[in-house]
């Protein structure tokens, strides 16, 4: 009873301090909401670049991986003034997006970047792919009715997340088999397995009224900025896999002094009573020894984790939309086009759709909730916003207990490295479909000595 009385007394006298704390946190959240999402984001100027790949691309996929490494350079950690006055996001403040769209079977590739990056990033892209055509285009999302879903058009879509922890990699282009062959001129070439061809084949089969929009948004970040430190957690997992003892927690100065004093006192008392000098305890051999061997599967897993954590990392959200005319027949399996493609990369980890963003409701007010979810997903696609917005990425307008918590880890954006992103999106190694615009012939300059007409 005395404890309960004390608690009631504290609440009676200090309730205003507790309420003030939450109101101050709520005001800070609302301020950042307004500054980051209503001011800063809307001031940024974006451009959409249409890219036409070569009909046959002889560049290795490592060239595309280097393009991602170059694009990572848009990362810029903000200082105090940029966060509090300009509204720059504290983690992964900049992003770009690769986009594949199919309008009735006509396929196009796009790269969306900030206008200020254009002069720096386009030359870097041309350095690896000098023959590709890059042109500025209007945003294709405005060619689609903005009030979807409506009486004529409907949509189906979702975002993707990783099933397991981010340090576990998906299957990448390193894991696909290659087969050397010999041509007539004795030149040895390599048949490279390119899963993106299956995606393009499906996209080319769409009917005139169908639209498929695929969005891969990449935000460069440091491992320490992620919700779970990918590099740190990966090293912990590897240490556990190899049987290494867990690192002991470092003691503070006072803890070390106290324990050393107690141990010394114990040894002195033991010597006085028994006449035997105490010996310091040593770690057992079992704790210090590593695991005697790793299985071949464990060795490969360790190599893949080390490879993932050693490369550039991106906070990524991958979004798929299928838009169609409800009054016309749909292509069978069109809603699962990208899901079939993603299953090429099932490895130590797996990309799956997010339940909270999938346009499918099972219970409670299904019709109304489904409509609101579709409207929200369409808005997020247009503005290239992260899934679960605004309940993540520091976009929360208020603080606990005044607003619902975030959808949880299931709604987190996956952390992928440059190698994994290269595997998911790259220019086709060979374009054979007539629905894909491509550059048929290489462009070059005139040889020296050719007279030019004035």
C-alpha positions in Angstrom: 0.0 0.0 0.0 2.9 2.4 0.8 4.4 1.8 -2.7 1.0 2.4 -4.4 0.5 5.6 -2.3 4.0 6.8 -3.3 3.2 6.2 -7.0 -0.1 8.1 -6.8 1.7 11.0 -5.0 4.3 11.2 -7.7 1.7 11.2 -10.5 -0.3 13.9 -8.8 2.6 16.2 -8.4 4.6 15.4 -11.6 1.9 14.5 -14.2 2.5 17.7 -16.0 6.2 16.8 -16.6 5.3 13.4 -18.1 2.6 15.0 -20.4 5.1 17.7 -21.4 7.7 15.2 -22.4 5.3 13.4 -24.7 3.9 16.6 -26.1 7.5 17.8 -26.8 8.3 14.6 -28.6 5.1 14.8 -30.6 5.8 18.4 -31.6 9.3 17.4 -32.7 7.9 14.5 -34.7 5.3 16.8 -36.4 8.1 19.3 -37.1 10.3 16.8 -38.8 7.3 15.4 -40.7 6.5 18.8 -42.2 10.1 19.7 -42.8 11.2 16.4 -44.4 8.1 15.2 -46.3 6.1 18.3 -47.0 9.0 20.8 -47.7 12.3 19.1 -48.6 10.9 16.2 -50.6 8.6 18.4 -52.7 11.4 20.9 -53.4 13.7 18.3 -54.9 13.7 18.3 -58.7 13.8 14.8 -60.3 14.3 13.7 -63.9 13.5 10.4 -65.6 16.0 9.0 -68.1 14.9 6.5 -70.7 17.7 4.0 -71.5 17.9 1.9 -74.7 20.3 -1.0 -74.3 22.4 -2.6 -77.0 20.9 -5.4 -79.0 23.9 -7.6 -77.7 25.7 -6.6 -74.6 29.2 -8.2 -74.3 30.0 -6.4 -71.1 30.3 -8.7 -68.0 27.8 -8.1 -65.2 30.6 -6.9 -63.0 30.5 -3.7 -65.2 26.9 -3.1 -64.0 28.0 -3.8 -60.4 30.5 -1.0 -60.8 27.7 1.3 -62.0 25.9 0.7 -58.7 29.2 1.4 -56.9 29.4 4.7 -58.7 25.7 5.5 -58.0 26.4 4.9 -54.3 28.4 8.1 -54.4 25.2 10.1 -54.1 25.3 9.2 -50.4 25.9 12.3 -48.3 25.6 12.1 -44.5 23.8 15.3 -43.2 25.1 17.5 -40.4 23.0 19.0 -37.6 21.9 22.0 -39.7 20.9 19.9 -42.7 18.8 17.6 -40.5 17.1 20.3 -38.3 16.8 23.2 -40.7 16.8 21.9 -44.3 14.9 18.6 -43.5 17.5 16.1 -44.8 16.8 12.6 -43.6 19.3 11.4 -41.0 19.9 8.0 -42.6 20.2 7.2 -46.3 19.0 10.7 -47.4 19.4 10.2 -51.1 18.0 7.6 -53.5 17.6 6.7 -57.2 15.4 4.2 -58.9 15.6 1.7 -61.7 12.3 1.1 -63.4 11.0 -1.4 -65.9 7.6 -0.8 -67.4 5.5 -2.6 -70.0 2.6 -0.7 -71.6 0.7 -3.3 -73.6 3.8 -5.4 -74.2 6.0 -2.4 -75.1 9.0 -2.6 -72.6 11.1 0.4 -71.5 13.9 0.9 -69.0 14.2 4.0 -66.9 16.5 5.6 -64.3 15.1 8.3 -62.0 17.6 10.6 -60.4 17.8 14.1 -59.0 18.5 16.7 -61.7 21.6 17.9 -59.9 23.2 14.5 -60.4 22.7 14.3 -64.2 26.0 15.7 -65.3 28.0 13.4 -63.0 26.1 10.1 -63.3 25.4 10.0 -67.1 29.1 10.1 -68.0 29.8 7.4 -65.5 27.1 5.2 -67.0 28.4 5.8 -70.5 31.9 4.9 -69.4 30.8 1.3 -69.0 28.1 1.3 -71.8 29.3 3.8 -74.4 26.8 2.7 -77.1 23.6 2.9 -75.1 21.1 5.7 -75.8 20.1 7.9 -72.8 17.4 10.5 -73.2 15.3 12.5 -70.8 11.6 11.5 -70.8 8.4 12.6 -69.2 7.2 10.6 -66.2 5.1 7.7 -67.5 3.0 7.4 -64.4 1.0 10.5 -65.6 -0.1 8.5 -68.7 -2.2 6.4 -66.3 -5.4 7.6 -64.7 -4.5 9.1 -61.3 -7.7 8.0 -59.6 -7.1 4.3 -59.8 -8.9 2.1 -58.7 -12.0 3.3 -60.5 -14.9 1.9 -62.5 -12.7 1.2 -65.5 -9.2 0.4 -64.1 -8.0 -1.7 -61.2 -4.6 -2.6 -59.8 -2.8 -5.4 -58.0 0.6 -5.0 -56.3 2.9 -5.3 -53.4 6.3 -4.5 -52.0 9.1 -7.0 -51.3 11.1 -7.8 -48.1 13.6 -10.4 -47.1 12.5 -13.5 -45.2 15.6 -13.8 -43.1 18.2 -11.3 -41.7 19.8 -8.9 -44.2 23.3 -10.3 -43.9 22.2 -13.5 -45.5 22.5 -13.0 -49.3 20.2 -14.0 -52.1 21.4 -15.9 -55.1 23.5 -13.7 -57.4 25.0 -13.8 -60.9 28.1 -15.5 -59.4 26.0 -18.5 -58.7 24.6 -19.0 -62.2 26.3 -21.6 -64.3 28.3 -20.8 -67.4 29.3 -23.0 -70.2 32.3 -22.3 -72.5 31.8 -23.1 -76.2 34.0 -22.8 -79.3 32.9 -21.0 -82.4 33.9 -21.5 -86.0 36.7 -19.0 -85.8 38.1 -20.8 -82.8 37.1 -17.9 -80.5 36.0 -19.1 -77.1 33.0 -17.3 -75.7 30.8 -17.9 -72.7 27.1 -18.6 -72.6 25.8 -16.5 -69.7 22.6 -17.4 -68.0 20.5 -14.2 -67.8 17.2 -14.6 -65.8 16.0 -11.1 -66.9 15.1 -12.6 -70.2 12.3 -14.6 -68.6 10.9 -11.4 -67.1 11.0 -9.6 -70.5 9.3 -12.5 -72.2 6.4 -12.3 -69.7 6.2 -8.5 -70.0 6.0 -8.8 -73.8 2.9 -10.9 -73.6 0.7 -8.3 -72.1 -2.5 -7.1 -73.8 -3.0 -3.5 -75.0 -5.0 -2.4 -71.9 -2.5 -3.9 -69.4 0.3 -2.1 -67.6 3.1 -3.6 -65.5 5.3 -1.2 -63.5 8.4 -2.4 -61.6 10.3 -0.1 -59.3 13.6 -0.8 -57.7 14.5 2.2 -55.5 18.1 2.2 -54.0 19.2 4.4 -51.1 22.9 4.2 -50.4 23.6 3.8 -46.7 26.3 2.8 -44.2 25.9 -0.5 -42.4 25.7 1.2 -39.0 22.7 3.3 -40.2 20.5 0.2 -40.8 18.0 -1.0 -38.2 20.2 -4.0 -37.8 23.9 -3.4 -38.5 24.4 -5.7 -41.4 28.2 -6.0 -41.1 28.2 -6.3 -37.3 25.4 -8.9 -37.3 27.1 -10.8 -40.1 30.3 -11.1 -38.2 28.5 -12.3 -35.2 26.8 -15.0 -37.2 30.1 -16.1 -38.8 31.7 -16.3 -35.4 28.9 -18.5 -34.1 29.1 -20.6 -37.3 32.8 -21.2 -36.8 32.4 -22.0 -33.1 34.3 -18.9 -31.9 33.6 -18.0 -28.2 31.4 -15.0 -27.7 33.4 -11.9 -26.9 33.3 -11.0 -23.2 31.6 -7.8 -22.3 34.1 -5.1 -21.3 33.9 -4.2 -17.7 34.0 -0.6 -16.5 36.9 0.7 -14.3 34.9 0.4 -11.1 33.7 -3.2 -12.0 37.3 -4.2 -12.8 38.6 -2.7 -9.6 35.8 -4.3 -7.5 36.3 -7.8 -8.9 40.1 -7.6 -8.8 39.9 -6.5 -5.1 37.5 -9.4 -4.3 39.7 -12.0 -6.1 42.8 -10.8 -4.3 41.1 -10.8 -1.0 39.9 -14.4 -1.6 43.4 -15.5 -2.5 44.8 -14.0 0.7 42.2 -15.6 2.9 42.7 -19.0 1.1 46.5 -18.8 1.7 46.1 -17.9 5.4 43.8 -20.9 6.0 45.2 -23.6 3.7 48.7 -22.3 3.1 48.2 -22.9 -0.7 48.6 -20.0 -3.0 45.5 -19.6 -5.3 46.0 -19.7 -9.1 44.1 -17.6 -11.5 41.5 -19.5 -13.5 42.2 -20.1 -17.2 39.8 -20.5 -19.9 39.0 -24.1 -20.7 40.4 -25.5 -23.9 36.9 -26.2 -25.1 36.0 -22.5 -25.1 39.2 -21.4 -26.8 39.1 -23.9 -29.6 37.4 -23.2 -32.8 35.1 -25.6 -34.6 37.3 -28.4 -35.9 35.9 -28.0 -39.5 33.1 -26.5 -41.5 31.0 -28.5 -43.9 31.3 -27.5 -47.6 27.9 -25.8 -47.4 28.9 -23.8 -44.3 32.2 -22.8 -46.0 30.3 -21.5 -49.0 27.7 -19.7 -46.8 30.6 -18.0 -44.9 32.1 -16.9 -48.2 28.8 -15.5 -49.4 28.2 -13.6 -46.2 31.7 -12.1 -46.3 31.2 -11.1 -49.9 27.8 -9.4 -49.1 29.0 -7.5 -46.1 32.2 -6.4 -47.9 30.4 -4.5 -50.7 28.4 -1.3 -51.0 25.0 -1.5 -49.3 21.7 0.0 -50.3 18.4 0.4 -48.4 16.0 -0.9 -51.1 12.3 -1.1 -51.8 11.1 -3.1 -54.7 7.5 -2.5 -55.8 5.4 -4.3 -58.4 2.1 -3.0 -59.9 -0.2 -4.6 -62.4 -2.9 -2.2 -63.8 -5.6 -3.5 -66.1 -9.0 -2.7 -67.6 -11.7 -4.5 -65.6 -14.0 -4.7 -68.6 -11.5 -6.6 -70.7 -9.9 -10.1 -70.4 -6.5 -10.2 -68.6 -3.4 -12.1 -69.5 -3.3 -15.3 -67.4 -0.6 -15.1 -64.7 0.1 -11.4 -65.3 -0.2 -10.6 -61.6 2.6 -13.0 -60.8 5.1 -11.9 -63.4 7.7 -10.4 -61.1 7.1 -13.0 -58.4 8.2 -15.7 -60.8 11.2 -13.7 -61.7 12.3 -13.1 -58.1 12.3 -16.9 -57.5 15.3 -17.2 -59.7 17.3 -15.7 -56.8 16.3 -18.1 -54.0 19.5 -18.7 -52.1 20.4 -18.3 -48.4 17.7 -15.6 -48.3 14.5 -15.0 -50.2 12.6 -11.9 -51.3 8.8 -12.2 -50.6 5.9 -9.8 -50.8 5.0 -7.7 -47.7 1.7 -8.7 -46.2 0.8 -5.1 -45.0 1.2 -3.7 -48.6 -0.2 -6.5 -50.7 -3.5 -5.5 -52.3 -5.4 -8.4 -50.7 -7.6 -8.2 -47.6 -8.8 -11.3 -45.8 -10.9 -9.9 -42.9 -12.8 -6.9 -41.5 -14.2 -4.2 -43.8 -12.5 -5.8 -46.8 -13.9 -3.6 -49.5 -13.1 -0.3 -47.9 -9.7 -1.3 -46.6 -8.7 -2.8 -50.0 -9.7 0.4 -51.7 -7.6 2.5 -49.3 -4.6 0.1 -49.6 -4.7 0.3 -53.4 -4.9 4.1 -53.4 -1.9 4.3 -50.9 0.2 1.8 -53.0 -0.4 3.8 -56.1 0.5 7.1 -54.4 3.7 5.5 -53.0 4.6 4.3 -56.5 4.1 7.8 -58.0 6.2 9.5 -55.4 8.7 6.6 -55.0 8.0 6.5 -51.2 9.2 3.6 -49.0 6.7 0.9 -47.9 4.9 1.4 -44.7 5.3 5.2 -45.1 4.9 7.2 -42.9 5.5 4.7 -40.1 9.1 4.2 -40.9 12.3 6.0 -42.0 11.9 8.6 -39.3 8.6 9.8 -40.9 6.5 9.2 -37.8 4.3 12.3 -37.1 3.9 11.5 -33.4 5.3 9.3 -30.6 4.1 6.6 -28.3 1.5 6.2 -26.9 -0.4 8.6 -29.2 -0.1 6.7 -32.4 0.0 3.1 -33.6 3.4 1.4 -33.7 5.0 0.6 -37.0 3.9 -2.5 -39.0 7.0 -4.2 -37.6 10.0 -6.0 -39.1 7.8 -7.5 -41.8 7.5 -4.1 -43.4 11.2 -3.3 -43.3 13.0 -2.4 -46.5 15.6 -5.0 -47.3 19.3 -4.2 -47.3 21.0 -5.4 -50.5 24.5 -4.9 -51.8 25.6 -3.9 -55.3 26.1 -7.5 -56.4 22.5 -8.5 -55.4 21.0 -5.4 -57.1 23.1 -6.1 -60.2 21.5 -9.6 -60.4 18.0 -8.2 -60.0 18.3 -5.3 -62.4 20.8 -5.0 -65.3 20.7 -4.5 -69.0 19.9 -7.6 -70.9 22.9 -9.5 -72.3 21.0 -10.0 -75.5 17.8 -8.3 -76.7 15.8 -10.6 -79.0 12.3 -9.3 -78.4 11.0 -6.7 -80.9 9.0 -5.1 -78.0 12.2 -3.9 -76.3 13.7 -0.8 -77.8 17.5 -1.2 -78.4 20.5 0.2 -80.2 21.0 -2.0 -83.2 24.4 -0.7 -84.3 27.4 0.8 -82.5 28.1 4.4 -82.9 31.6 5.8 -83.4 33.6 8.7 -84.7 35.1 9.1 -88.2 38.6 7.6 -88.6 41.4 10.2 -88.7 42.2 11.7 -92.1 38.7 11.7 -93.5 38.0 15.1 -95.0 35.0 16.9 -93.6 32.7 19.0 -95.7 32.5 22.6 -94.6 
